[in-house]
Amino acid sequence: MIAGLSGLQIGLIVFGVVLVLGVLFYNHWEERRAKRRAERAFATDADHGGDRTRPAAAGPAQSSPVGVADERREPIGAQAEPPFGPDASTRSDEVAGVAGASDSEVTTDAAANTDCPAFPDEFGGLDGVISLRLAAPMAEGGFMRAAREALSHVDKPLRWYGWARGESGWTLLHGEGTRAVYELRAAVQLADRRGALSEAGWRDIARGVERLADRLLAVAVFPDSAELLERARGLDRFAAGVDVQIGLNVLSRTQVGFSGQVLRRLLEREGLSQRADGLYQATDANGASRFTLGNLDAQALARDGLDALTLRGLTLMLDVPRAQGGAEAFDAMLACAQRLAHELDARVVDDTEAELAPEALSVIRTRIVEFQQVMSQHGIPAGSGMALRLFA
């Protein structure tokens, strides 16, 4: 049969075979390139890395009220959800969701944005920054929906900042709006009270950003992973060294205890307000929390049911890294505890129910000052915005 074919037919067959082989080779090369790009932000030979979570310290009712806590508290983390897969139809819809962009702007490559301002170094080493360069401008709301889906499994705080052409600075994105953004930055928090960002955690974030970049036809630029993870560990070591809570107990002198109805009136007179978690808190002139007050026992001080309670005692707690002016906050907490003790026929004691001598209180106050001085020297003053994020 081949002998009956003309030279032209044979040439076309050979060309077709070569073309098919070329397509197969190109597809294989694209898959390998995508895999390398997804893994280049982290080491490929350690799948689980140093994912470490500190043991949780006891809450106010169980913690040692006067001593310095050696363990970090562990708040409940967000439940992880599986990442989504690329979806061609959604990708085209999202990229098309641009507000006020002309045809020429839509085709402008992000690399040509020479007027894009430098991203501010305002985080004091608390964050690692990932750049995302869009091939075309995109509506802020559409981008944030795509980002939330791609990174729904991330367990460390991550904030997106965007820049729009004609603006002089970067804006924190909140998830809505039709403003067209050209450049994005993801600020990944390197540590909090759950511990440092782990290698496995960074790998998940990098893969999620790569999926987002593929979906939006964007280019992701990552920081050096080794340097970033070392910064995370160093930040975590520093935080663990100053993460202390100081408590005072107000314990009834009688077996009967004191009534919740009387306590409620006293708390209102002290100016303490109740939070959503049931604890009462004292605030400074700027509305920042100074110290909290809760039941010495496990039962929460529910607002509606407080009048019906009979309490054995109270615990007042000062979260040293989160309180501005720690020494003054401790003085205010001690004065409040003493006033309550006087009104409730109670004593101010430590966890062993021993009354606190003036010398012991002076030592506690001095230690608070020392811890907060260390924080200021590290560039993260107690009660500052960075401190509130790090010790959350």
Buried (B, 14 or more C-beta within 10 A) or exposed (E): EEEEEEEEEEEEEEEEEEEEEEEEEEEEEEEEEEEEBBBEBBBEEEEEBBEEEBEBBEBBBEBBBBBBBEEBBBEEEEEEEEBBEEEEEBBEEBBEBBBEBEEEBBEBEBEEBEEBEEBEEEBBBBBBBBBBBBBBBBBBBBBBBBBBBBBBBBBBBBBBBBBBBEBEEBBEBEEEBEBBBBBBBBBBBBBBBBBBBBBBBBBBBBBBBBBBBBBBBBBBEBBEBEEBBEBBBBBBEBBBEBBBBBBBBBBBEEEEBBBBEEBBEBBEEBEBEBEEEBBBBBEBEEEBBBBBBBBBEEEBBEEEEBEEBEBBBBBBBBBBBBBBBBBBBBBBBBEBBBBBBEBBEBBBBBBEEEEBEEEEBEEBBEBBBEBBBBBEEBEBBBBBEBBBBBBE
